[in-house]
Amino acid sequence: MTYTYNKNVQTMIRAGRVIPSGVYGHLGPAEGCMIPSSAYPFFAAKAKGAEIWDPDGNRFIDYMCAYGPNIQGYCDPDVDAAAIEQIKLGNCTTLPSTVMVDFAEYLTNLVHKDWAFFCKNGGDVTSFSIMISRYYTGKKKIIFVKNYYHGVAPWTQHPDTPGTLEDDCKHGLYVKFNDIEDLKRTIEANKDDIACFIATPYMHGNFVDNELPEEGYWKQVRELCTKYGIVMIIDDIRCGFRLSMEGSDRYFGFDADLITFCKALANGYNVSALCGKEFLKGAASTVPYTGSYWMSAVPFAAGLANLKKLVANNACQHFYDMGTRLTTGLEKAAKERNIPLKASGHPAMFYLRIQDELGNFRLHQEWVAECVKRGVFITNHHNHFICMAMTPAIIDETIAICTEGMDVLVRNHPEEFKK
Ligand SMILES: Cc1ncc(COP(=O)(O)O)c(C=O)c1O
């Protein structure tokens, strides 16, 4: 029996009347993320641990984890208890709560940086990192790694993006990941005008196999940035606290000047952080930057409880183990059926793709749809996430459901998978 979504669809029709796109951005079908949209629910009714339930009562094991924030499991009792305690004391107050300082002390110590600055979303802190770099260096240009994503602010966009000006992206330079010669050439050609280099710790782009750094790549990038006075920014918004509790720069053996965190910081409570080295603290104090809710206390209390619990439970080992159990199980089942399924990236944030000979997503999307309609929420375009609530039993249930999806695929396309 596969799921039906009548109440979801009815709610989407209502949403479309009063909300642009009904559900906008990557959480809705308009961006082409949920393909085919007939396979997906559009709304959640409740969530607990590794699972969500939609308005039709369908239950899903959720490997999107709210696109990252769900790191403990939804409605984690310890994180929620810390938040509720803080609600009783006050949340958005004229003066910041002392819990902001507790959180900054804990976080900076954990990730080996000298200061922390808190905002709300990932894009707030990536934007701030660029402003700080430009102010500190007095230079304009930003080196991006092709196929990057650092949010939706105009400086992150391409010239033809609706709502942005050509001038917004005129200071971007673009290099290929893992290609140190490309970076050297780019620096050489622009060396008097580069403020910063910004990149994720590895390439976890959409609709492409994810790519880990080659041996020695980050060490050489670090050396070049130091040599040419370029501020080195690591955007750890997606990977942060999934690869290592000390920050993904440490995980890959180097020390970034600025590092951004967001998604997994507070198990869904809204806070992001920019952490940096001492030499940039003056610039961070001088660049004007603030927001109405940036010092609200509840997310700080939740974040503190969240990070402490992740450390106490050796979380990153769990993510690695469960991610490996799932991806090896899926690849084994696929191989037995002659389906060329590949998992790429880090096991804690695996990306899946059936490698269609023609290089398109036809068969992959069909398999993903069969999994979703049976209760495993995955997507065809994006990396997935492991959370603490994913136990071996949940992983094995997932493999069984996804294998059923593979059998449907083979039944529908016997010619494509014949041995
Ligand atoms: C690597 C990376 N940087 C920046 C962002 C932007 O974060 P936000 O959507 O919270 O502004 C994201 C969000 O997916 C991200 O994955």
PDBQT file of the ligand as one rigid body, heavy atoms in Angstrom, charges set to zero:
ROOT
HETATM    1  C1  LIG A 501      26.310  25.767   3.040  1.00  0.00    +0.000 C 
HETATM    2  C2  LIG A 501      25.173  26.708   3.287  1.00  0.00    +0.000 A 
HETATM    3  N1  LIG A 501      25.426  28.018   3.418  1.00  0.00    +0.000 NA
HETATM    4  C3  LIG A 501      24.441  28.907   3.657  1.00  0.00    +0.000 A 
HETATM    5  C4  LIG A 501      23.131  28.513   3.754  1.00  0.00    +0.000 A 
HETATM    6  C5  LIG A 501      22.050  29.520   4.007  1.00  0.00    +0.000 C 
HETATM    7  O1  LIG A 501      21.468  29.308   5.265  1.00  0.00    +0.000 OA
HETATM    8  P1  LIG A 501      20.017  29.910   5.582  1.00  0.00    +0.000 P 
HETATM    9  O2  LIG A 501      19.053  29.253   4.638  1.00  0.00    +0.000 OA
HETATM   10  O3  LIG A 501      19.769  29.560   7.008  1.00  0.00    +0.000 OA
HETATM   11  O4  LIG A 501      20.111  31.394   5.360  1.00  0.00    +0.000 OA
HETATM   12  C6  LIG A 501      22.827  27.152   3.618  1.00  0.00    +0.000 A 
HETATM   13  C7  LIG A 501      21.445  26.675   3.692  1.00  0.00    +0.000 C 
HETATM   14  O5  LIG A 501      21.091  25.630   3.206  1.00  0.00    +0.000 OA
HETATM   15  C8  LIG A 501      23.869  26.229   3.368  1.00  0.00    +0.000 A 
HETATM   16  O6  LIG A 501      23.634  24.920   3.234  1.00  0.00    +0.000 OA
ENDROOT
TORSDOF 0
